[in-house]
Amino acid sequence: MDAGHRTSSGSRRVGGAFHPYSLIMAAPFAYSLIATDLDGTLLRDDDTLSDRSRAALARASEAGAQHLVVTGRPAPRVRPLLDDLGSKGLAVCGQGAQVYDAGANRLLFSVTLDRELAETALGKIEAEVGQVYAAVDQDGVDGLTLIEPGYRMPHPTLPAVRVERRDDLWCEPISKVLLRHHALSDDELATAARAAVGSLATVTMSGPGTVELQPCGITKATGLALAADHLGLGPSETIAFGDMPNDIPMFAWAAHGVAMANAHPELKAVADEITMSNEDDGIAVVLERLFGGHRTPADIIGGRESVGHEEGY
């Protein structure tokens, strides 16, 4: 969306910034598709979903809206959450590389990252920044996460299998590569990786300690577009929630993008709205405004202050 674009909530982007009065105005219509990231967004920091968020999603569902998880996690790491939610619908996984049908436990869409290309990309990155530590997510509904010696999982609750050497990472088709560096920050590593790999792969930063290589051209937006089309829905009917730069393409595709208070500055800069943090049920705050439910004055004041602080109001 370019400068001067008016969003569905009534806020206007001017010179890359959004005037935050969307937080206190009712939306003219309720969205039919609710696309949510997981880590740092829908889930709390302990990997749980609050009762308030569950209730808000249930009210939205009763009103006819569909909830679509759009996450960097691969399908096998998303399935337990979908089971907990009782979801039998679709989920976009692997940064858009997979569209997963929970009811049928199968992938409707999957694209893999060429393993020789991935190895070449790693070599180019290490030529610029020195040694990196790598992991891979294997393709498929039962794919494993493999980690080489020295790689530390950013989410200790997620299962992974440690291999003896890097060559063992390439034993099966993969959807993406995860990178860590002993000294560089995530932003520094992502910037260096983009410069090094060029068009060999798409580089994303999806969370603390999570810089990733995925197939070139694949983003959360491409996966979301495929899943939405399967559901008979489009961008104008979609509200999206996220917290990291990998959510930027999804925000560009959806009618309305909502960043969490804890979001990365790059995502806040392109968001239509900034809600409260994942720990403070920021998604529920917005859904309660759109679909009904109890909202306290603290929700409105807290949300408005988070936007005002970021934009200088």
VEXDREN-811789 format. One record per residue (C-alpha): residue number from 1; residue in three letters; x, y, z. Coordinates in nm, 4 decimals, m for minus. Example, Ala and Ser with C-alpha at 12.3 -4.5 7.8 and 13.67 -1.06 7.14 Angstrom:
BEGIN
DOKE   pos   code          u          v          w
DOKE     1    ALA     1.2300    m0.4500     0.7800
DOKE     2    SER     1.3670    m0.1060     0.7140
//
This chain:
BEGIN
DOKE   pos   code          u          v          w
DOKE     1    MET     0.0000     0.0000     0.0000
DOKE     2    ASP     0.1471     0.3335    m0.1023
DOKE     3    ALA     0.1567     0.6694     0.0760
DOKE     4    GLY    m0.1838     0.8169     0.1285
DOKE     5    HIS    m0.3621     0.4770     0.1234
DOKE     6    ARG    m0.6678     0.4705     0.3468
DOKE     7    THR    m0.7136     0.1471     0.5351
DOKE     8    SER    m1.0424    m0.0268     0.6043
DOKE     9    SER    m1.0361     0.0956     0.9645
DOKE    10    GLY    m1.0157     0.4604     0.8625
DOKE    11    SER    m0.6506     0.5244     0.9470
DOKE    12    ARG    m0.4364     0.6847     0.6787
DOKE    13    ARG    m0.0769     0.6112     0.5888
DOKE    14    VAL     0.1060     0.9399     0.5321
DOKE    15    GLY     0.4742     0.9302     0.4493
DOKE    16    GLY     0.5108     0.5773     0.5853
DOKE    17    ALA     0.3419     0.6515     0.9203
DOKE    18    PHE    m0.0082     0.5666     1.0328
DOKE    19    HIS    m0.2280     0.7995     1.2314
DOKE    20    PRO    m0.3431     0.5829     1.5187
DOKE    21    TYR    m0.7066     0.6796     1.5581
DOKE    22    SER    m0.8033     0.3376     1.4180
DOKE    23    LEU    m0.7533     0.2104     1.7721
DOKE    24    ILE    m1.0538     0.3979     1.9044
DOKE    25    MET    m1.2826     0.3842     1.6018
DOKE    26    ALA    m1.5114     0.0942     1.5273
DOKE    27    ALA    m1.4352    m0.0825     1.1994
DOKE    28    PRO    m1.7063    m0.0351     0.9332
DOKE    29    PHE    m1.7331    m0.4109     0.8912
DOKE    30    ALA    m1.6051    m0.7268     1.0507
DOKE    31    TYR    m1.3406    m0.9204     0.8624
DOKE    32    SER    m1.4091    m1.2689     0.7278
DOKE    33    LEU    m1.0518    m1.3948     0.7649
DOKE    34    ILE    m0.8310    m1.3496     1.0720
DOKE    35    ALA    m0.4678    m1.4336     0.9918
DOKE    36    THR    m0.2462    m1.4647     1.2985
DOKE    37    ASP     0.1180    m1.5327     1.3524
DOKE    38    LEU     0.1923    m1.7567     1.6522
DOKE    39    ASP     0.5138    m1.6778     1.8395
DOKE    40    GLY     0.5133    m1.3329     1.9950
DOKE    41    THR     0.1636    m1.2715     1.8584
DOKE    42    LEU    m0.1175    m1.5162     1.9375
DOKE    43    LEU     0.0855    m1.7212     2.1852
DOKE    44    ARG     0.2198    m1.5904     2.5107
DOKE    45    ASP     0.5899    m1.6180     2.5823
DOKE    46    ASP     0.5397    m1.9530     2.7567
DOKE    47    ASP     0.3904    m2.0973     2.4349
DOKE    48    THR     0.0338    m2.0984     2.5699
DOKE    49    LEU    m0.2906    m1.9468     2.4424
DOKE    50    SER    m0.4819    m1.7435     2.6995
DOKE    51    ASP    m0.8461    m1.8041     2.7860
DOKE    52    ARG    m0.9257    m1.4515     2.6723
DOKE    53    SER    m0.7743    m1.5098     2.3274
DOKE    54    ARG    m0.9598    m1.8401     2.2965
DOKE    55    ALA    m1.2877    m1.6675     2.3803
DOKE    56    ALA    m1.2236    m1.3840     2.1337
DOKE    57    LEU    m1.1472    m1.6292     1.8518
DOKE    58    ALA    m1.4589    m1.8287     1.9399
DOKE    59    ARG    m1.6774    m1.5158     1.9211
DOKE    60    ALA    m1.5273    m1.4277     1.5838
DOKE    61    SER    m1.5987    m1.7800     1.4608
DOKE    62    GLU    m1.9581    m1.7583     1.5811
DOKE    63    ALA    m1.9882    m1.4362     1.3804
DOKE    64    GLY    m1.8766    m1.6206     1.0668
DOKE    65    ALA    m1.5066    m1.5301     1.0540
DOKE    66    GLN    m1.2401    m1.7916     0.9897
DOKE    67    HIS    m0.9123    m1.8064     1.1801
DOKE    68    LEU    m0.6006    m1.8939     0.9830
DOKE    69    VAL    m0.2679    m1.9525     1.1554
DOKE    70    VAL     0.0166    m1.8110     0.9428
DOKE    71    THR     0.3470    m1.9096     1.0974
DOKE    72    GLY     0.7097    m1.9849     1.0335
DOKE    73    ARG     0.6740    m2.3121     1.2203
DOKE    74    PRO     0.6555    m2.6216     0.9983
DOKE    75    ALA     0.3330    m2.8204     0.9872
DOKE    76    PRO     0.4403    m3.0893     1.2379
DOKE    77    ARG     0.5167    m2.8179     1.4977
DOKE    78    VAL     0.1778    m2.6496     1.4386
DOKE    79    ARG    m0.0413    m2.9599     1.4530
DOKE    80    PRO    m0.0500    m2.9853     1.8377
DOKE    81    LEU    m0.1741    m2.6269     1.8657
DOKE    82    LEU    m0.4408    m2.6813     1.6012
DOKE    83    ASP    m0.5512    m2.9937     1.7850
DOKE    84    ASP    m0.5740    m2.7918     2.1071
DOKE    85    LEU    m0.7875    m2.5317     1.9290
DOKE    86    GLY    m1.0060    m2.8025     1.7801
DOKE    87    SER    m0.9208    m2.6663     1.4349
DOKE    88    LYS    m0.9857    m2.8884     1.1343
DOKE    89    GLY    m0.9219    m2.6158     0.8798
DOKE    90    LEU    m0.6162    m2.4772     0.7040
DOKE    91    ALA    m0.2906    m2.3331     0.8353
DOKE    92    VAL    m0.0055    m2.1610     0.6529
DOKE    93    CYS     0.3247    m2.3020     0.7788
DOKE    94    GLY     0.6961    m2.2800     0.7057
DOKE    95    GLN     0.6889    m1.9069     0.6216
DOKE    96    GLY     0.4390    m1.9724     0.3442
DOKE    97    ALA     0.6064    m2.2821     0.2006
DOKE    98    GLN     0.3261    m2.5087     0.3254
DOKE    99    VAL    m0.0533    m2.4902     0.3298
DOKE   100    TYR    m0.1638    m2.7564     0.5752
DOKE   101    ASP    m0.5084    m2.9154     0.5993
DOKE   102    ALA    m0.5474    m3.0087     0.9669
DOKE   103    GLY    m0.8644    m3.2112     0.9138
DOKE   104    ALA    m0.7031    m3.4373     0.6554
DOKE   105    ASN    m0.3505    m3.4129     0.8040
DOKE   106    ARG    m0.2019    m3.3416     0.4616
DOKE   107    LEU    m0.0273    m3.0626     0.2769
DOKE   108    LEU    m0.2395    m2.8946     0.0102
DOKE   109    PHE     0.0651    m2.7008    m0.1062
DOKE   110    SER     0.4340    m2.7468    m0.0380
DOKE   111    VAL     0.7494    m2.6090    m0.1955
DOKE   112    THR     1.0958    m2.7227    m0.0933
DOKE   113    LEU     1.4288    m2.5448    m0.0810
DOKE   114    ASP     1.6817    m2.7069    m0.3129
DOKE   115    ARG     1.9403    m2.8658    m0.0856
DOKE   116    GLU     2.2415    m2.7990    m0.3077
DOKE   117    LEU     2.1327    m2.4385    m0.3411
DOKE   118    ALA     2.0892    m2.4143     0.0379
DOKE   119    GLU     2.4398    m2.5477     0.0935
DOKE   120    THR     2.5768    m2.2972    m0.1581
DOKE   121    ALA     2.3909    m2.0146     0.0156
DOKE   122    LEU     2.5356    m2.1137     0.3522
DOKE   123    GLY     2.8840    m2.1102     0.2019
DOKE   124    LYS     2.8310    m1.7595     0.0648
DOKE   125    ILE     2.7060    m1.6340     0.4008
DOKE   126    GLU     2.9991    m1.7883     0.5894
DOKE   127    ALA     3.2401    m1.6315     0.3409
DOKE   128    GLU     3.1099    m1.2922     0.4573
DOKE   129    VAL     3.0466    m1.3361     0.8312
DOKE   130    GLY     3.2424    m1.6446     0.9379
DOKE   131    GLN     3.0909    m1.9582     1.0850
DOKE   132    VAL     2.7163    m1.9825     1.1276
DOKE   133    TYR     2.5219    m2.2616     1.2940
DOKE   134    ALA     2.2410    m2.4161     1.0931
DOKE   135    ALA     1.9253    m2.6205     1.1325
DOKE   136    VAL     1.6655    m2.7351     0.8811
DOKE   137    ASP     1.2955    m2.8115     0.8811
DOKE   138    GLN     1.2241    m3.1183     0.6728
DOKE   139    ASP     0.9299    m3.1142     0.4356
DOKE   140    GLY     0.6140    m3.3177     0.4973
DOKE   141    VAL     0.3556    m3.3607     0.7731
DOKE   142    ASP     0.6008    m3.5735     0.9721
DOKE   143    GLY     0.9189    m3.3824     0.8887
DOKE   144    LEU     1.1801    m3.3387     1.1598
DOKE   145    THR     1.3769    m3.0341     1.2670
DOKE   146    LEU     1.7457    m3.1237     1.2425
DOKE   147    ILE     2.0150    m2.9149     1.4131
DOKE   148    GLU     2.3905    m2.9296     1.3579
DOKE   149    PRO     2.6464    m2.9133     1.6419
DOKE   150    GLY     2.6552    m2.5639     1.7929
DOKE   151    TYR     2.3021    m2.4673     1.6914
DOKE   152    ARG     2.0772    m2.3698     1.9830
DOKE   153    MET     1.6998    m2.3875     1.9382
DOKE   154    PRO     1.5348    m2.0468     1.9961
DOKE   155    HIS     1.2210    m2.2279     2.1184
DOKE   156    PRO     1.3371    m2.4909     2.3679
DOKE   157    THR     0.9850    m2.6391     2.3837
DOKE   158    LEU     0.9946    m2.7380     2.0155
DOKE   159    PRO     1.1422    m3.0828     1.9416
DOKE   160    ALA     1.4601    m3.1164     1.7378
DOKE   161    VAL     1.7064    m3.3888     1.6448
DOKE   162    ARG     2.0779    m3.3131     1.6686
DOKE   163    VAL     2.2927    m3.4543     1.3863
DOKE   164    GLU     2.6653    m3.5219     1.3901
DOKE   165    ARG     2.7693    m3.3012     1.0982
DOKE   166    ARG     2.6247    m3.0487     0.8550
DOKE   167    ASP     2.6059    m3.2967     0.5680
DOKE   168    ASP     2.3435    m3.4875     0.7672
DOKE   169    LEU     2.1066    m3.1892     0.7381
DOKE   170    TRP     2.0506    m3.2632     0.3706
DOKE   171    CYS     1.9346    m3.6249     0.4007
DOKE   172    GLU     1.5698    m3.5463     0.3153
DOKE   173    PRO     1.3850    m3.2639     0.1321
DOKE   174    ILE     1.3670    m2.9433     0.3378
DOKE   175    SER     1.1378    m2.6422     0.3499
DOKE   176    LYS     1.3866    m2.3982     0.5029
DOKE   177    VAL     1.7209    m2.3428     0.6769
DOKE   178    LEU     1.7547    m2.1676     1.0132
DOKE   179    LEU     2.0702    m1.9718     1.0972
DOKE   180    ARG     2.2431    m1.8417     1.4082
DOKE   181    HIS     2.5704    m1.6539     1.4580
DOKE   182    HIS     2.7776    m1.6388     1.7753
DOKE   183    ALA     2.8318    m1.2606     1.7599
DOKE   184    LEU     2.6027    m1.0908     1.5081
DOKE   185    SER     2.2564    m0.9703     1.6056
DOKE   186    ASP     1.9566    m1.1069     1.4187
DOKE   187    ASP     1.9269    m0.7841     1.2202
DOKE   188    GLU     2.2956    m0.7887     1.1304
DOKE   189    LEU     2.2878    m1.1540     1.0284
DOKE   190    ALA     1.9725    m1.1083     0.8188
DOKE   191    THR     2.1224    m0.8069     0.6396
DOKE   192    ALA     2.4477    m0.9893     0.5675
DOKE   193    ALA     2.2652    m1.3030     0.4517
DOKE   194    ARG     2.0451    m1.1083     0.2082
DOKE   195    ALA     2.3487    m0.9430     0.0550
DOKE   196    ALA     2.5345    m1.2735     0.0282
DOKE   197    VAL     2.2641    m1.4994    m0.1160
DOKE   198    GLY     2.0915    m1.2550    m0.3517
DOKE   199    SER     1.8234    m1.4401    m0.5470
DOKE   200    LEU     1.9299    m1.7858    m0.4288
DOKE   201    ALA     1.6797    m1.7741    m0.1434
DOKE   202    THR     1.4447    m1.5495     0.0507
DOKE   203    VAL     1.5933    m1.4382     0.3839
DOKE   204    THR     1.3571    m1.3682     0.6714
DOKE   205    MET     1.3815    m1.2823     1.0397
DOKE   206    SER     1.0933    m1.4389     1.2250
DOKE   207    GLY     1.1842    m1.4058     1.5913
DOKE   208    PRO     1.4685    m1.3744     1.8392
DOKE   209    GLY     1.7485    m1.6008     1.7211
DOKE   210    THR     1.5565    m1.6970     1.4091
DOKE   211    VAL     1.7033    m1.5918     1.0739
DOKE   212    GLU     1.5888    m1.8221     0.7945
DOKE   213    LEU     1.6464    m1.9134     0.4306
DOKE   214    GLN     1.3421    m2.0265     0.2356
DOKE   215    PRO     1.2660    m2.0828    m0.1335
DOKE   216    CYS     1.3076    m1.7668    m0.3397
DOKE   217    GLY     0.9809    m1.5748    m0.3679
DOKE   218    ILE     0.8077    m1.7653    m0.0885
DOKE   219    THR     0.6696    m1.5505     0.1935
DOKE   220    LYS     0.3814    m1.5577     0.4367
DOKE   221    ALA     0.1872    m1.3524     0.1808
DOKE   222    THR     0.2175    m1.6172    m0.0911
DOKE   223    GLY     0.0976    m1.8889     0.1442
DOKE   224    LEU    m0.1807    m1.6709     0.2842
DOKE   225    ALA    m0.3014    m1.5851    m0.0661
DOKE   226    LEU    m0.3182    m1.9546    m0.1590
DOKE   227    ALA    m0.5050    m2.0505     0.1577
DOKE   228    ALA    m0.7461    m1.7577     0.1290
DOKE   229    ASP    m0.8238    m1.8428    m0.2318
DOKE   230    HIS    m0.8969    m2.2010    m0.1262
DOKE   231    LEU    m1.1452    m2.0574     0.1246
DOKE   232    GLY    m1.3001    m1.8249    m0.1326
DOKE   233    LEU    m1.1693    m1.5123     0.0407
DOKE   234    GLY    m0.9370    m1.2286    m0.0563
DOKE   235    PRO    m0.7233    m0.9451     0.0802
DOKE   236    SER    m1.0118    m0.7020     0.1341
DOKE   237    GLU    m1.1712    m0.9440     0.3798
DOKE   238    THR    m0.8562    m1.0150     0.5796
DOKE   239    ILE    m0.7103    m0.8727     0.8997
DOKE   240    ALA    m0.3579    m0.9888     0.9881
DOKE   241    PHE    m0.1649    m0.9887     1.3166
DOKE   242    GLY     0.2112    m1.0213     1.3599
DOKE   243    ASP     0.5253    m0.9162     1.5423
DOKE   244    MET     0.8315    m0.9625     1.3196
DOKE   245    PRO     0.9701    m0.8511     0.9798
DOKE   246    ASN     0.8619    m1.1819     0.8214
DOKE   247    ASP     0.5044    m1.0569     0.8691
DOKE   248    ILE     0.5592    m0.7509     0.6477
DOKE   249    PRO     0.4513    m0.9256     0.3218
DOKE   250    MET     0.1391    m1.0530     0.4983
DOKE   251    PHE     0.0523    m0.6996     0.6109
DOKE   252    ALA     0.1018    m0.5716     0.2566
DOKE   253    TRP    m0.1412    m0.8360     0.1250
DOKE   254    ALA    m0.4147    m0.8008     0.3882
DOKE   255    ALA    m0.6599    m0.5129     0.4152
DOKE   256    HIS    m0.5528    m0.4339     0.7709
DOKE   257    GLY    m0.2281    m0.5193     0.9498
DOKE   258    VAL    m0.2056    m0.5117     1.3279
DOKE   259    ALA     0.1352    m0.5181     1.4970
DOKE   260    MET     0.1778    m0.6192     1.8584
DOKE   261    ALA     0.3217    m0.3721     2.1096
DOKE   262    ASN     0.6222    m0.6043     2.1342
DOKE   263    ALA     0.6713    m0.6076     1.7560
DOKE   264    HIS     0.9944    m0.5337     1.5706
DOKE   265    PRO     1.0250    m0.1655     1.4663
DOKE   266    GLU     1.0244    m0.2606     1.0962
DOKE   267    LEU     0.6803    m0.4164     1.1289
DOKE   268    LYS     0.5413    m0.1326     1.3407
DOKE   269    ALA     0.6498     0.1089     1.0692
DOKE   270    VAL     0.4180    m0.0508     0.8119
DOKE   271    ALA     0.1296    m0.1495     1.0407
DOKE   272    ASP    m0.2163     0.0039     1.0156
DOKE   273    GLU    m0.2575    m0.0354     1.3891
DOKE   274    ILE    m0.0593    m0.1300     1.6968
DOKE   275    THR    m0.2338    m0.3255     1.9682
DOKE   276    MET    m0.1165    m0.4418     2.3089
DOKE   277    SER     0.1503    m0.7087     2.3520
DOKE   278    ASN     0.1089    m1.0823     2.3171
DOKE   279    GLU     0.1373    m1.1084     2.6953
DOKE   280    ASP    m0.1512    m0.8620     2.7291
DOKE   281    ASP    m0.3805    m1.0405     2.4801
DOKE   282    GLY    m0.3358    m0.7823     2.2066
DOKE   283    ILE    m0.5203    m0.9918     1.9467
DOKE   284    ALA    m0.8176    m1.0353     2.1800
DOKE   285    VAL    m0.8321    m0.6580     2.2366
DOKE   286    VAL    m0.8826    m0.5985     1.8634
DOKE   287    LEU    m1.1179    m0.8920     1.8052
DOKE   288    GLU    m1.3370    m0.7830     2.0962
DOKE   289    ARG    m1.3689    m0.4437     1.9331
DOKE   290    LEU    m1.4622    m0.5993     1.5996
DOKE   291    PHE    m1.6779    m0.8926     1.7065
DOKE   292    GLY    m1.7949    m0.8012     2.0551
DOKE   293    GLY    m1.6836    m0.8951     2.4021
DOKE   294    HIS    m1.5724    m0.7226     2.7177
DOKE   295    ARG    m1.3149    m0.4462     2.6769
DOKE   296    THR    m1.1865    m0.2430     2.9689
DOKE   297    PRO    m1.0776     0.1224     2.9512
DOKE   298    ALA    m0.7251    m0.0047     3.0176
DOKE   299    ASP    m0.7332    m0.1960     2.6870
DOKE   300    ILE    m0.8075     0.1198     2.4888
DOKE   301    ILE    m0.5728     0.3445     2.6842
DOKE   302    GLY    m0.2942     0.0852     2.6840
DOKE   303    GLY    m0.3255     0.0215     2.3136
DOKE   304    ARG    m0.3407     0.3911     2.2272
DOKE   305    GLU    m0.0347     0.4656     2.4364
DOKE   306    SER     0.1646     0.1917     2.2628
DOKE   307    VAL     0.0903     0.3479     1.9226
DOKE   308    GLY     0.1447     0.7032     2.0426
DOKE   309    HIS     0.4838     0.6161     2.1839
DOKE   310    GLU     0.5975     0.4561     1.8593
DOKE   311    GLU     0.4699     0.7276     1.6281
DOKE   312    GLY     0.5566     1.0212     1.8531
DOKE   313    TYR     0.2009     1.1243     1.9429
//
